[in-house]
Amino acid sequence: MTLLQNRPAGELATVLADPRDDWPLEARALRQELLQFYGEHDALPDVAGGWIARWPSANTRRTYARGFRVWEAYVRERGGHVLAAGFPLADAFARHLETAPTLRRVKSGRYGEMAPTGKPRTDASRANLLSACSSFYSYAVRARAAEADPFEAVLRPIVDPDESPTEGLTEDETAKLIATATAWSPRAEALVKLLYLMGPRIDELLALDADQLGYDRGHRTLPLRIKGGKIRPKPVVPLALDALERYLDGRTDGPLFTTRTGARLREPEVWKLLRRLAAKAGLPQAGTIKPHVLRHAFITDSLDAGVPLQDVQDAVNHKDPRTTQRYNRRRRRHDTHPGHTLAARISGRLDGIKPNS
């Protein structure tokens, strides 16, 4: 059974187009993968593809498809079927995620080659994956391909909204990173300066093309496609604009950021570049730094410089000001920790005490 099946050729005088051709790449790719296991007459490939296709953001589609693959493989390896899974299996899956290793890229392996060698998922990551699975069943129930959501009663991790695995940079560390990027290459300089001075998500920046650098009321702008698929033009401040124009060197076509071959720069390549730059700059976060660290720095440094909260919130497209403020609270938790005061007080006393021999 398929939910999007064309009518037999003899029923209509004209050939109908396949509605699945209108799906975005992520949806079509997931469907093709599932067809290898389930075939054309099973509903799952079409249901899963249709569910992924409905999300306007490519990043959301990739994230949800990645999480669904984990659940689908878990069910299949235990002899079940995703559309017939019940609460006990979903609950067991939630327990499984607590200790299951995550996939990591194989060093020196083929492009895209992954192996289960990473640490287990964080509470936030597990909560997001379970939420994605529940979203799939909401769609499947509406499509009349499943009877109920088996994840509805599954207990999800309690996530502290003020907790984040992102390691922050001091302003001095950020300055060292920018200086190192400037000496490294025009592309590295432009990339780091845009990430820090605009505060975009990395996928928003890498999706841009060179001809999208525009003007608006005296400002040069870049149109970021934010979560939800909406377009928000953002100003490119002169310090970042100068670096970007040096990098583009008059180029007005193709991706905004490219590889040496002219292909669009991808996120894994940015991660590698940032870690090389951080190591060259002597930063303690060199082994773990990621693009989101610079978005984090944009928010915390802006708030620390006295920029009004609502202006920072608008710049990073947070719907709720509490989301923006969390970045500041996480930073201040370290800066204002009572241990700093106690250490200063006790140090003076320790200097005057001679230990017993």
BELSUL-V508684 format. One record per helix or strand. SS is the DSSP state (H for helix, E for strand). FROM is the first residue (numbers start at 1). LEN is the number of residues. If there is no record, write none. Layout:
[[SS | FROM | LEN] [SS | FROM | LEN]]
This chain:
[[H | 9 | 3] [H | 19 | 4] [H | 25 | 14] [H | 44 | 10] [H | 58 | 20] [H | 82 | 3] [H | 87 | 13] [E | 102 | 4] [E | 114 | 5] [H | 123 | 20] [H | 171 | 14] [H | 186 | 13] [H | 202 | 5] [E | 209 | 1] [H | 210 | 3] [E | 214 | 3] [E | 219 | 7] [E | 231 | 5] [H | 238 | 11] [E | 255 | 1] [E | 258 | 1] [E | 264 | 1] [H | 267 | 15] [H | 292 | 13] [H | 309 | 8] [H | 321 | 15] [H | 338 | 14]]
